[in-house]
Amino acid sequence: MTYFITEPCIGEKDASCIDVCPVDCIHPRTDEAEWEKEEMIYIDPEECIDCGACEPACPVEAIYPDFDLPADMEKYRAINIDYFK
């Protein structure tokens, strides 16, 4: 299982989820060059340890576990995965 960041993050990019992630699997980070050009942040499904720390930290409720991803947000599964290819 992994977590995915969805549409409410677009334009928001609050770094709260980044700050609580114990394995640093959420990118781009505020100190990375991509931070300014990306409209949202992403969770690397290969690095995510499914701890769930990011979900309650998100102020816009944009993060969902894969098994609970709303149907209207399903496209964000591929968007998160593709960012890391």
PyMOL Python script that loads the backbone (N, CA, C, O; Angstrom):
from pymol import cmd

cmd.read_pdbstr("""\
ATOM      1  N   MET A   1       0.837  -1.182   0.000  1.00  0.00           N
ATOM      2  CA  MET A   1       0.000   0.000   0.000  1.00  0.00           C
ATOM      3  C   MET A   1       0.879   1.243   0.000  1.00  0.00           C
ATOM      4  O   MET A   1       1.995   1.230   0.519  1.00  0.00           O
ATOM      5  N   THR A   2       0.374   2.287  -0.574  1.00  0.00           N
ATOM      6  CA  THR A   2       1.048   3.580  -0.549  1.00  0.00           C
ATOM      7  C   THR A   2      -0.004   4.671  -0.439  1.00  0.00           C
ATOM      8  O   THR A   2      -1.205   4.403  -0.470  1.00  0.00           O
ATOM      9  N   TYR A   3       0.453   5.870  -0.313  1.00  0.00           N
ATOM     10  CA  TYR A   3      -0.430   7.040  -0.252  1.00  0.00           C
ATOM     11  C   TYR A   3      -0.241   7.862  -1.510  1.00  0.00           C
ATOM     12  O   TYR A   3       0.824   7.840  -2.128  1.00  0.00           O
ATOM     13  N   PHE A   4      -1.289   8.590  -1.885  1.00  0.00           N
ATOM     14  CA  PHE A   4      -1.235   9.442  -3.061  1.00  0.00           C
ATOM     15  C   PHE A   4      -1.718  10.835  -2.716  1.00  0.00           C
ATOM     16  O   PHE A   4      -2.653  11.001  -1.932  1.00  0.00           O
ATOM     17  N   ILE A   5      -1.083  11.832  -3.301  1.00  0.00           N
ATOM     18  CA  ILE A   5      -1.494  13.218  -3.138  1.00  0.00           C
ATOM     19  C   ILE A   5      -2.384  13.565  -4.320  1.00  0.00           C
ATOM     20  O   ILE A   5      -2.086  13.210  -5.460  1.00  0.00           O
ATOM     21  N   THR A   6      -3.478  14.260  -4.041  1.00  0.00           N
ATOM     22  CA  THR A   6      -4.493  14.519  -5.057  1.00  0.00           C
ATOM     23  C   THR A   6      -4.731  16.018  -5.285  1.00  0.00           C
ATOM     24  O   THR A   6      -3.998  16.867  -4.777  1.00  0.00           O
ATOM     25  N   GLU A   7      -5.760  16.308  -6.050  1.00  0.00           N
ATOM     26  CA  GLU A   7      -6.075  17.648  -6.542  1.00  0.00           C
ATOM     27  C   GLU A   7      -6.051  18.791  -5.524  1.00  0.00           C
ATOM     28  O   GLU A   7      -5.564  19.868  -5.866  1.00  0.00           O
ATOM     29  N   PRO A   8      -6.541  18.623  -4.304  1.00  0.00           N
ATOM     30  CA  PRO A   8      -6.512  19.767  -3.386  1.00  0.00           C
ATOM     31  C   PRO A   8      -5.119  20.345  -3.144  1.00  0.00           C
ATOM     32  O   PRO A   8      -4.993  21.477  -2.676  1.00  0.00           O
ATOM     33  N   CYS A   9      -4.087  19.592  -3.452  1.00  0.00           N
ATOM     34  CA  CYS A   9      -2.716  20.067  -3.273  1.00  0.00           C
ATOM     35  C   CYS A   9      -2.311  21.061  -4.358  1.00  0.00           C
ATOM     36  O   CYS A   9      -1.401  21.863  -4.149  1.00  0.00           O
ATOM     37  N   ILE A  10      -2.961  21.019  -5.495  1.00  0.00           N
ATOM     38  CA  ILE A  10      -2.583  21.886  -6.612  1.00  0.00           C
ATOM     39  C   ILE A  10      -2.684  23.343  -6.174  1.00  0.00           C
ATOM     40  O   ILE A  10      -3.738  23.817  -5.750  1.00  0.00           O
ATOM     41  N   GLY A  11      -1.573  24.027  -6.288  1.00  0.00           N
ATOM     42  CA  GLY A  11      -1.496  25.425  -5.896  1.00  0.00           C
ATOM     43  C   GLY A  11      -1.283  25.646  -4.410  1.00  0.00           C
ATOM     44  O   GLY A  11      -0.909  26.747  -4.003  1.00  0.00           O
ATOM     45  N   GLU A  12      -1.506  24.645  -3.599  1.00  0.00           N
ATOM     46  CA  GLU A  12      -1.362  24.757  -2.147  1.00  0.00           C
ATOM     47  C   GLU A  12       0.070  24.448  -1.723  1.00  0.00           C
ATOM     48  O   GLU A  12       0.733  25.276  -1.099  1.00  0.00           O
ATOM     49  N   LYS A  13       0.536  23.264  -2.064  1.00  0.00           N
ATOM     50  CA  LYS A  13       1.886  22.798  -1.760  1.00  0.00           C
ATOM     51  C   LYS A  13       2.332  23.107  -0.336  1.00  0.00           C
ATOM     52  O   LYS A  13       3.440  23.604  -0.130  1.00  0.00           O
ATOM     53  N   ASP A  14       1.499  22.825   0.630  1.00  0.00           N
ATOM     54  CA  ASP A  14       1.881  22.991   2.025  1.00  0.00           C
ATOM     55  C   ASP A  14       2.900  21.897   2.356  1.00  0.00           C
ATOM     56  O   ASP A  14       2.691  20.730   2.024  1.00  0.00           O
ATOM     57  N   ALA A  15       3.975  22.269   2.996  1.00  0.00           N
ATOM     58  CA  ALA A  15       5.057  21.322   3.267  1.00  0.00           C
ATOM     59  C   ALA A  15       4.870  20.521   4.553  1.00  0.00           C
ATOM     60  O   ALA A  15       5.788  19.814   4.970  1.00  0.00           O
ATOM     61  N   SER A  16       3.718  20.615   5.183  1.00  0.00           N
ATOM     62  CA  SER A  16       3.483  19.884   6.437  1.00  0.00           C
ATOM     63  C   SER A  16       3.687  18.388   6.274  1.00  0.00           C
ATOM     64  O   SER A  16       4.266  17.744   7.148  1.00  0.00           O
ATOM     65  N   CYS A  17       3.218  17.828   5.166  1.00  0.00           N
ATOM     66  CA  CYS A  17       3.378  16.391   4.933  1.00  0.00           C
ATOM     67  C   CYS A  17       4.852  16.026   4.746  1.00  0.00           C
ATOM     68  O   CYS A  17       5.301  14.970   5.192  1.00  0.00           O
ATOM     69  N   ILE A  18       5.583  16.895   4.092  1.00  0.00           N
ATOM     70  CA  ILE A  18       7.014  16.662   3.881  1.00  0.00           C
ATOM     71  C   ILE A  18       7.728  16.618   5.223  1.00  0.00           C
ATOM     72  O   ILE A  18       8.578  15.759   5.459  1.00  0.00           O
ATOM     73  N   ASP A  19       7.378  17.543   6.089  1.00  0.00           N
ATOM     74  CA  ASP A  19       8.035  17.655   7.395  1.00  0.00           C
ATOM     75  C   ASP A  19       7.833  16.434   8.279  1.00  0.00           C
ATOM     76  O   ASP A  19       8.708  16.114   9.084  1.00  0.00           O
ATOM     77  N   VAL A  20       6.703  15.742   8.150  1.00  0.00           N
ATOM     78  CA  VAL A  20       6.431  14.595   9.025  1.00  0.00           C
ATOM     79  C   VAL A  20       6.826  13.249   8.417  1.00  0.00           C
ATOM     80  O   VAL A  20       6.802  12.234   9.114  1.00  0.00           O
ATOM     81  N   CYS A  21       7.180  13.220   7.161  1.00  0.00           N
ATOM     82  CA  CYS A  21       7.522  11.959   6.500  1.00  0.00           C
ATOM     83  C   CYS A  21       8.859  11.420   7.025  1.00  0.00           C
ATOM     84  O   CYS A  21       9.889  12.078   6.878  1.00  0.00           O
ATOM     85  N   PRO A  22       8.849  10.233   7.633  1.00  0.00           N
ATOM     86  CA  PRO A  22      10.082   9.698   8.208  1.00  0.00           C
ATOM     87  C   PRO A  22      11.080   9.163   7.188  1.00  0.00           C
ATOM     88  O   PRO A  22      12.241   8.933   7.528  1.00  0.00           O
ATOM     89  N   VAL A  23      10.651   8.961   5.949  1.00  0.00           N
ATOM     90  CA  VAL A  23      11.561   8.415   4.938  1.00  0.00           C
ATOM     91  C   VAL A  23      11.807   9.378   3.775  1.00  0.00           C
ATOM     92  O   VAL A  23      12.414   8.996   2.774  1.00  0.00           O
ATOM     93  N   ASP A  24      11.350  10.600   3.898  1.00  0.00           N
ATOM     94  CA  ASP A  24      11.563  11.629   2.870  1.00  0.00           C
ATOM     95  C   ASP A  24      11.140  11.173   1.482  1.00  0.00           C
ATOM     96  O   ASP A  24      11.890  11.327   0.518  1.00  0.00           O
ATOM     97  N   CYS A  25       9.932  10.609   1.376  1.00  0.00           N
ATOM     98  CA  CYS A  25       9.475  10.120   0.081  1.00  0.00           C
ATOM     99  C   CYS A  25       8.541  11.103  -0.631  1.00  0.00           C
ATOM    100  O   CYS A  25       7.976  10.768  -1.672  1.00  0.00           O
ATOM    101  N   ILE A  26       8.375  12.299  -0.087  1.00  0.00           N
ATOM    102  CA  ILE A  26       7.495  13.299  -0.691  1.00  0.00           C
ATOM    103  C   ILE A  26       8.358  14.374  -1.339  1.00  0.00           C
ATOM    104  O   ILE A  26       9.228  14.966  -0.701  1.00  0.00           O
ATOM    105  N   HIS A  27       8.094  14.610  -2.627  1.00  0.00           N
ATOM    106  CA  HIS A  27       8.909  15.541  -3.421  1.00  0.00           C
ATOM    107  C   HIS A  27       8.021  16.334  -4.367  1.00  0.00           C
ATOM    108  O   HIS A  27       6.899  15.913  -4.649  1.00  0.00           O
ATOM    109  N   PRO A  28       8.489  17.454  -4.855  1.00  0.00           N
ATOM    110  CA  PRO A  28       9.759  18.068  -4.488  1.00  0.00           C
ATOM    111  C   PRO A  28       9.680  18.711  -3.112  1.00  0.00           C
ATOM    112  O   PRO A  28       8.629  19.167  -2.662  1.00  0.00           O
ATOM    113  N   ARG A  29      10.827  18.726  -2.475  1.00  0.00           N
ATOM    114  CA  ARG A  29      10.952  19.377  -1.174  1.00  0.00           C
ATOM    115  C   ARG A  29      11.182  20.867  -1.421  1.00  0.00           C
ATOM    116  O   ARG A  29      11.539  21.270  -2.528  1.00  0.00           O
ATOM    117  N   THR A  30      10.981  21.664  -0.409  1.00  0.00           N
ATOM    118  CA  THR A  30      11.126  23.116  -0.564  1.00  0.00           C
ATOM    119  C   THR A  30      12.548  23.523  -0.944  1.00  0.00           C
ATOM    120  O   THR A  30      12.753  24.604  -1.496  1.00  0.00           O
ATOM    121  N   ASP A  31      13.523  22.679  -0.657  1.00  0.00           N
ATOM    122  CA  ASP A  31      14.913  22.997  -0.988  1.00  0.00           C
ATOM    123  C   ASP A  31      15.364  22.381  -2.315  1.00  0.00           C
ATOM    124  O   ASP A  31      16.550  22.434  -2.643  1.00  0.00           O
ATOM    125  N   GLU A  32      14.448  21.804  -3.074  1.00  0.00           N
ATOM    126  CA  GLU A  32      14.769  21.220  -4.379  1.00  0.00           C
ATOM    127  C   GLU A  32      14.379  22.188  -5.492  1.00  0.00           C
ATOM    128  O   GLU A  32      13.411  22.937  -5.358  1.00  0.00           O
ATOM    129  N   ALA A  33      15.121  22.172  -6.570  1.00  0.00           N
ATOM    130  CA  ALA A  33      14.886  23.087  -7.688  1.00  0.00           C
ATOM    131  C   ALA A  33      13.481  22.963  -8.264  1.00  0.00           C
ATOM    132  O   ALA A  33      12.915  23.953  -8.729  1.00  0.00           O
ATOM    133  N   GLU A  34      12.918  21.774  -8.240  1.00  0.00           N
ATOM    134  CA  GLU A  34      11.595  21.538  -8.819  1.00  0.00           C
ATOM    135  C   GLU A  34      10.462  22.175  -8.012  1.00  0.00           C
ATOM    136  O   GLU A  34       9.349  22.304  -8.522  1.00  0.00           O
ATOM    137  N   TRP A  35      10.723  22.575  -6.764  1.00  0.00           N
ATOM    138  CA  TRP A  35       9.667  23.114  -5.900  1.00  0.00           C
ATOM    139  C   TRP A  35       8.902  24.247  -6.588  1.00  0.00           C
ATOM    140  O   TRP A  35       7.671  24.260  -6.567  1.00  0.00           O
ATOM    141  N   GLU A  36       9.597  25.172  -7.181  1.00  0.00           N
ATOM    142  CA  GLU A  36       8.953  26.340  -7.798  1.00  0.00           C
ATOM    143  C   GLU A  36       8.176  25.989  -9.065  1.00  0.00           C
ATOM    144  O   GLU A  36       7.147  26.607  -9.341  1.00  0.00           O
ATOM    145  N   LYS A  37       8.638  25.024  -9.832  1.00  0.00           N
ATOM    146  CA  LYS A  37       7.983  24.750 -11.111  1.00  0.00           C
ATOM    147  C   LYS A  37       6.815  23.768 -11.015  1.00  0.00           C
ATOM    148  O   LYS A  37       5.953  23.764 -11.894  1.00  0.00           O
ATOM    149  N   GLU A  38       6.763  22.949  -9.986  1.00  0.00           N
ATOM    150  CA  GLU A  38       5.677  21.978  -9.847  1.00  0.00           C
ATOM    151  C   GLU A  38       4.466  22.625  -9.200  1.00  0.00           C
ATOM    152  O   GLU A  38       4.603  23.446  -8.293  1.00  0.00           O
ATOM    153  N   GLU A  39       3.274  22.256  -9.667  1.00  0.00           N
ATOM    154  CA  GLU A  39       2.056  22.835  -9.099  1.00  0.00           C
ATOM    155  C   GLU A  39       1.561  22.079  -7.864  1.00  0.00           C
ATOM    156  O   GLU A  39       0.677  22.558  -7.153  1.00  0.00           O
ATOM    157  N   MET A  40       2.128  20.907  -7.613  1.00  0.00           N
ATOM    158  CA  MET A  40       1.775  20.117  -6.441  1.00  0.00           C
ATOM    159  C   MET A  40       2.973  19.276  -6.034  1.00  0.00           C
ATOM    160  O   MET A  40       4.012  19.306  -6.695  1.00  0.00           O
ATOM    161  N   ILE A  41       2.830  18.521  -4.939  1.00  0.00           N
ATOM    162  CA  ILE A  41       3.895  17.618  -4.505  1.00  0.00           C
ATOM    163  C   ILE A  41       3.409  16.181  -4.641  1.00  0.00           C
ATOM    164  O   ILE A  41       2.212  15.939  -4.794  1.00  0.00           O
ATOM    165  N   TYR A  42       4.335  15.228  -4.585  1.00  0.00           N
ATOM    166  CA  TYR A  42       4.041  13.835  -4.915  1.00  0.00           C
ATOM    167  C   TYR A  42       4.690  12.882  -3.922  1.00  0.00           C
ATOM    168  O   TYR A  42       5.720  13.191  -3.322  1.00  0.00           O
ATOM    169  N   ILE A  43       4.076  11.730  -3.763  1.00  0.00           N
ATOM    170  CA  ILE A  43       4.627  10.675  -2.905  1.00  0.00           C
ATOM    171  C   ILE A  43       5.200   9.574  -3.782  1.00  0.00           C
ATOM    172  O   ILE A  43       4.522   9.056  -4.670  1.00  0.00           O
ATOM    173  N   ASP A  44       6.443   9.225  -3.527  1.00  0.00           N
ATOM    174  CA  ASP A  44       7.094   8.151  -4.275  1.00  0.00           C
ATOM    175  C   ASP A  44       6.569   6.810  -3.759  1.00  0.00           C
ATOM    176  O   ASP A  44       6.847   6.437  -2.619  1.00  0.00           O
ATOM    177  N   PRO A  45       5.818   6.086  -4.582  1.00  0.00           N
ATOM    178  CA  PRO A  45       5.229   4.826  -4.121  1.00  0.00           C
ATOM    179  C   PRO A  45       6.256   3.741  -3.826  1.00  0.00           C
ATOM    180  O   PRO A  45       5.960   2.794  -3.098  1.00  0.00           O
ATOM    181  N   GLU A  46       7.440   3.863  -4.373  1.00  0.00           N
ATOM    182  CA  GLU A  46       8.494   2.884  -4.109  1.00  0.00           C
ATOM    183  C   GLU A  46       9.156   3.118  -2.753  1.00  0.00           C
ATOM    184  O   GLU A  46       9.659   2.176  -2.140  1.00  0.00           O
ATOM    185  N   GLU A  47       9.161   4.355  -2.285  1.00  0.00           N
ATOM    186  CA  GLU A  47       9.812   4.693  -1.023  1.00  0.00           C
ATOM    187  C   GLU A  47       8.847   4.780   0.151  1.00  0.00           C
ATOM    188  O   GLU A  47       9.260   4.650   1.303  1.00  0.00           O
ATOM    189  N   CYS A  48       7.584   4.997  -0.125  1.00  0.00           N
ATOM    190  CA  CYS A  48       6.578   5.151   0.924  1.00  0.00           C
ATOM    191  C   CYS A  48       6.517   3.870   1.776  1.00  0.00           C
ATOM    192  O   CYS A  48       6.440   2.761   1.246  1.00  0.00           O
ATOM    193  N   ILE A  49       6.552   4.049   3.097  1.00  0.00           N
ATOM    194  CA  ILE A  49       6.494   2.891   4.002  1.00  0.00           C
ATOM    195  C   ILE A  49       5.104   2.724   4.609  1.00  0.00           C
ATOM    196  O   ILE A  49       4.914   1.935   5.535  1.00  0.00           O
ATOM    197  N   ASP A  50       4.149   3.461   4.091  1.00  0.00           N
ATOM    198  CA  ASP A  50       2.758   3.338   4.514  1.00  0.00           C
ATOM    199  C   ASP A  50       2.542   3.645   5.994  1.00  0.00           C
ATOM    200  O   ASP A  50       1.704   3.020   6.644  1.00  0.00           O
ATOM    201  N   CYS A  51       3.281   4.584   6.515  1.00  0.00           N
ATOM    202  CA  CYS A  51       3.136   4.921   7.933  1.00  0.00           C
ATOM    203  C   CYS A  51       1.897   5.771   8.197  1.00  0.00           C
ATOM    204  O   CYS A  51       1.346   5.753   9.297  1.00  0.00           O
ATOM    205  N   GLY A  52       1.462   6.518   7.179  1.00  0.00           N
ATOM    206  CA  GLY A  52       0.268   7.338   7.326  1.00  0.00           C
ATOM    207  C   GLY A  52       0.489   8.678   7.992  1.00  0.00           C
ATOM    208  O   GLY A  52      -0.479   9.408   8.206  1.00  0.00           O
ATOM    209  N   ALA A  53       1.699   9.030   8.325  1.00  0.00           N
ATOM    210  CA  ALA A  53       1.969  10.300   9.009  1.00  0.00           C
ATOM    211  C   ALA A  53       1.576  11.508   8.165  1.00  0.00           C
ATOM    212  O   ALA A  53       1.192  12.546   8.705  1.00  0.00           O
ATOM    213  N   CYS A  54       1.668  11.380   6.874  1.00  0.00           N
ATOM    214  CA  CYS A  54       1.378  12.507   5.979  1.00  0.00           C
ATOM    215  C   CYS A  54      -0.105  12.849   5.910  1.00  0.00           C
ATOM    216  O   CYS A  54      -0.463  14.020   5.788  1.00  0.00           O
ATOM    217  N   GLU A  55      -0.950  11.865   5.984  1.00  0.00           N
ATOM    218  CA  GLU A  55      -2.393  12.078   5.776  1.00  0.00           C
ATOM    219  C   GLU A  55      -2.982  13.098   6.754  1.00  0.00           C
ATOM    220  O   GLU A  55      -3.598  14.063   6.302  1.00  0.00           O
ATOM    221  N   PRO A  56      -2.826  12.933   8.065  1.00  0.00           N
ATOM    222  CA  PRO A  56      -3.405  13.926   8.978  1.00  0.00           C
ATOM    223  C   PRO A  56      -2.664  15.258   8.969  1.00  0.00           C
ATOM    224  O   PRO A  56      -3.212  16.265   9.417  1.00  0.00           O
ATOM    225  N   ALA A  57      -1.434  15.286   8.470  1.00  0.00           N
ATOM    226  CA  ALA A  57      -0.655  16.526   8.430  1.00  0.00           C
ATOM    227  C   ALA A  57      -1.099  17.464   7.314  1.00  0.00           C
ATOM    228  O   ALA A  57      -0.819  18.661   7.360  1.00  0.00           O
ATOM    229  N   CYS A  58      -1.783  16.931   6.324  1.00  0.00           N
ATOM    230  CA  CYS A  58      -2.189  17.731   5.165  1.00  0.00           C
ATOM    231  C   CYS A  58      -3.364  18.652   5.528  1.00  0.00           C
ATOM    232  O   CYS A  58      -4.435  18.170   5.899  1.00  0.00           O
ATOM    233  N   PRO A  59      -3.168  19.969   5.425  1.00  0.00           N
ATOM    234  CA  PRO A  59      -4.228  20.894   5.809  1.00  0.00           C
ATOM    235  C   PRO A  59      -5.392  20.968   4.815  1.00  0.00           C
ATOM    236  O   PRO A  59      -6.452  21.501   5.140  1.00  0.00           O
ATOM    237  N   VAL A  60      -5.197  20.438   3.613  1.00  0.00           N
ATOM    238  CA  VAL A  60      -6.267  20.486   2.603  1.00  0.00           C
ATOM    239  C   VAL A  60      -6.847  19.113   2.302  1.00  0.00           C
ATOM    240  O   VAL A  60      -7.619  18.955   1.357  1.00  0.00           O
ATOM    241  N   GLU A  61      -6.473  18.113   3.108  1.00  0.00           N
ATOM    242  CA  GLU A  61      -6.983  16.745   2.971  1.00  0.00           C
ATOM    243  C   GLU A  61      -6.822  16.201   1.547  1.00  0.00           C
ATOM    244  O   GLU A  61      -7.762  15.678   0.949  1.00  0.00           O
ATOM    245  N   ALA A  62      -5.606  16.342   1.029  1.00  0.00           N
ATOM    246  CA  ALA A  62      -5.306  15.904  -0.331  1.00  0.00           C
ATOM    247  C   ALA A  62      -4.678  14.519  -0.390  1.00  0.00           C
ATOM    248  O   ALA A  62      -4.454  14.004  -1.485  1.00  0.00           O
ATOM    249  N   ILE A  63      -4.384  13.898   0.753  1.00  0.00           N
ATOM    250  CA  ILE A  63      -3.648  12.638   0.774  1.00  0.00           C
ATOM    251  C   ILE A  63      -4.567  11.487   1.165  1.00  0.00           C
ATOM    252  O   ILE A  63      -5.304  11.554   2.149  1.00  0.00           O
ATOM    253  N   TYR A  64      -4.497  10.418   0.355  1.00  0.00           N
ATOM    254  CA  TYR A  64      -5.330   9.235   0.579  1.00  0.00           C
ATOM    255  C   TYR A  64      -4.497   7.968   0.464  1.00  0.00           C
ATOM    256  O   TYR A  64      -3.573   7.912  -0.347  1.00  0.00           O
ATOM    257  N   PRO A  65      -4.808   6.944   1.264  1.00  0.00           N
ATOM    258  CA  PRO A  65      -4.174   5.642   1.044  1.00  0.00           C
ATOM    259  C   PRO A  65      -4.734   5.059  -0.246  1.00  0.00           C
ATOM    260  O   PRO A  65      -5.866   5.358  -0.626  1.00  0.00           O
ATOM    261  N   ASP A  66      -3.951   4.234  -0.915  1.00  0.00           N
ATOM    262  CA  ASP A  66      -4.376   3.721  -2.222  1.00  0.00           C
ATOM    263  C   ASP A  66      -5.721   3.010  -2.172  1.00  0.00           C
ATOM    264  O   ASP A  66      -6.491   3.093  -3.129  1.00  0.00           O
ATOM    265  N   PHE A  67      -6.020   2.317  -1.083  1.00  0.00           N
ATOM    266  CA  PHE A  67      -7.282   1.579  -1.006  1.00  0.00           C
ATOM    267  C   PHE A  67      -8.488   2.483  -0.768  1.00  0.00           C
ATOM    268  O   PHE A  67      -9.628   2.033  -0.876  1.00  0.00           O
ATOM    269  N   ASP A  68      -8.248   3.751  -0.445  1.00  0.00           N
ATOM    270  CA  ASP A  68      -9.336   4.674  -0.131  1.00  0.00           C
ATOM    271  C   ASP A  68      -9.357   5.882  -1.075  1.00  0.00           C
ATOM    272  O   ASP A  68     -10.000   6.892  -0.787  1.00  0.00           O
ATOM    273  N   LEU A  69      -8.658   5.770  -2.185  1.00  0.00           N
ATOM    274  CA  LEU A  69      -8.589   6.855  -3.158  1.00  0.00           C
ATOM    275  C   LEU A  69      -9.964   7.034  -3.804  1.00  0.00           C
ATOM    276  O   LEU A  69     -10.477   6.100  -4.420  1.00  0.00           O
ATOM    277  N   PRO A  70     -10.568   8.221  -3.672  1.00  0.00           N
ATOM    278  CA  PRO A  70     -11.893   8.430  -4.267  1.00  0.00           C
ATOM    279  C   PRO A  70     -11.853   8.235  -5.785  1.00  0.00           C
ATOM    280  O   PRO A  70     -10.850   8.541  -6.429  1.00  0.00           O
ATOM    281  N   ALA A  71     -12.923   7.737  -6.335  1.00  0.00           N
ATOM    282  CA  ALA A  71     -12.984   7.462  -7.780  1.00  0.00           C
ATOM    283  C   ALA A  71     -12.656   8.701  -8.605  1.00  0.00           C
ATOM    284  O   ALA A  71     -11.990   8.598  -9.635  1.00  0.00           O
ATOM    285  N   ASP A  72     -13.115   9.863  -8.167  1.00  0.00           N
ATOM    286  CA  ASP A  72     -12.860  11.082  -8.933  1.00  0.00           C
ATOM    287  C   ASP A  72     -11.416  11.573  -8.801  1.00  0.00           C
ATOM    288  O   ASP A  72     -11.026  12.530  -9.470  1.00  0.00           O
ATOM    289  N   MET A  73     -10.637  10.938  -7.961  1.00  0.00           N
ATOM    290  CA  MET A  73      -9.223  11.293  -7.784  1.00  0.00           C
ATOM    291  C   MET A  73      -8.296  10.187  -8.293  1.00  0.00           C
ATOM    292  O   MET A  73      -7.080  10.273  -8.122  1.00  0.00           O
ATOM    293  N   GLU A  74      -8.848   9.175  -8.902  1.00  0.00           N
ATOM    294  CA  GLU A  74      -8.075   8.019  -9.362  1.00  0.00           C
ATOM    295  C   GLU A  74      -6.926   8.407 -10.285  1.00  0.00           C
ATOM    296  O   GLU A  74      -5.870   7.774 -10.251  1.00  0.00           O
ATOM    297  N   LYS A  75      -7.110   9.428 -11.102  1.00  0.00           N
ATOM    298  CA  LYS A  75      -6.044   9.813 -12.045  1.00  0.00           C
ATOM    299  C   LYS A  75      -4.767  10.247 -11.321  1.00  0.00           C
ATOM    300  O   LYS A  75      -3.684  10.226 -11.907  1.00  0.00           O
ATOM    301  N   TYR A  76      -4.889  10.639 -10.046  1.00  0.00           N
ATOM    302  CA  TYR A  76      -3.715  11.073  -9.295  1.00  0.00           C
ATOM    303  C   TYR A  76      -2.808   9.924  -8.894  1.00  0.00           C
ATOM    304  O   TYR A  76      -1.653  10.143  -8.530  1.00  0.00           O
ATOM    305  N   ARG A  77      -3.312   8.719  -8.956  1.00  0.00           N
ATOM    306  CA  ARG A  77      -2.462   7.545  -8.746  1.00  0.00           C
ATOM    307  C   ARG A  77      -1.357   7.557  -9.807  1.00  0.00           C
ATOM    308  O   ARG A  77      -0.174   7.481  -9.474  1.00  0.00           O
ATOM    309  N   ALA A  78      -1.738   7.652 -11.066  1.00  0.00           N
ATOM    310  CA  ALA A  78      -0.783   7.658 -12.172  1.00  0.00           C
ATOM    311  C   ALA A  78       0.086   8.921 -12.147  1.00  0.00           C
ATOM    312  O   ALA A  78       1.277   8.859 -12.453  1.00  0.00           O
ATOM    313  N   ILE A  79      -0.499  10.052 -11.787  1.00  0.00           N
ATOM    314  CA  ILE A  79       0.257  11.300 -11.741  1.00  0.00           C
ATOM    315  C   ILE A  79       1.397  11.211 -10.720  1.00  0.00           C
ATOM    316  O   ILE A  79       2.514  11.648 -10.997  1.00  0.00           O
ATOM    317  N   ASN A  80       1.114  10.645  -9.538  1.00  0.00           N
ATOM    318  CA  ASN A  80       2.161  10.475  -8.528  1.00  0.00           C
ATOM    319  C   ASN A  80       3.228   9.500  -9.006  1.00  0.00           C
ATOM    320  O   ASN A  80       4.422   9.772  -8.877  1.00  0.00           O
ATOM    321  N   ILE A  81       2.806   8.375  -9.554  1.00  0.00           N
ATOM    322  CA  ILE A  81       3.751   7.365 -10.033  1.00  0.00           C
ATOM    323  C   ILE A  81       4.610   7.909 -11.167  1.00  0.00           C
ATOM    324  O   ILE A  81       5.823   7.704 -11.185  1.00  0.00           O
ATOM    325  N   ASP A  82       3.983   8.598 -12.108  1.00  0.00           N
ATOM    326  CA  ASP A  82       4.715   9.123 -13.269  1.00  0.00           C
ATOM    327  C   ASP A  82       5.749  10.177 -12.896  1.00  0.00           C
ATOM    328  O   ASP A  82       6.772  10.300 -13.570  1.00  0.00           O
ATOM    329  N   TYR A  83       5.505  10.925 -11.857  1.00  0.00           N
ATOM    330  CA  TYR A  83       6.477  11.951 -11.443  1.00  0.00           C
ATOM    331  C   TYR A  83       7.834  11.331 -11.140  1.00  0.00           C
ATOM    332  O   TYR A  83       8.861  11.975 -11.356  1.00  0.00           O
ATOM    333  N   PHE A  84       7.863  10.116 -10.654  1.00  0.00           N
ATOM    334  CA  PHE A  84       9.107   9.471 -10.246  1.00  0.00           C
ATOM    335  C   PHE A  84       9.730   8.576 -11.308  1.00  0.00           C
ATOM    336  O   PHE A  84      10.730   7.912 -11.038  1.00  0.00           O
ATOM    337  N   LYS A  85       9.167   8.544 -12.500  1.00  0.00           N
ATOM    338  CA  LYS A  85       9.754   7.735 -13.580  1.00  0.00           C
ATOM    339  C   LYS A  85      10.867   8.467 -14.274  1.00  0.00           C
ATOM    340  O   LYS A  85      11.470   7.934 -15.205  1.00  0.00           O
TER     341      LYS A  85
END
""", "prot")
cmd.dss("prot")
cmd.show_as("cartoon", "prot")
cmd.util.cbc("prot")
cmd.orient("prot")
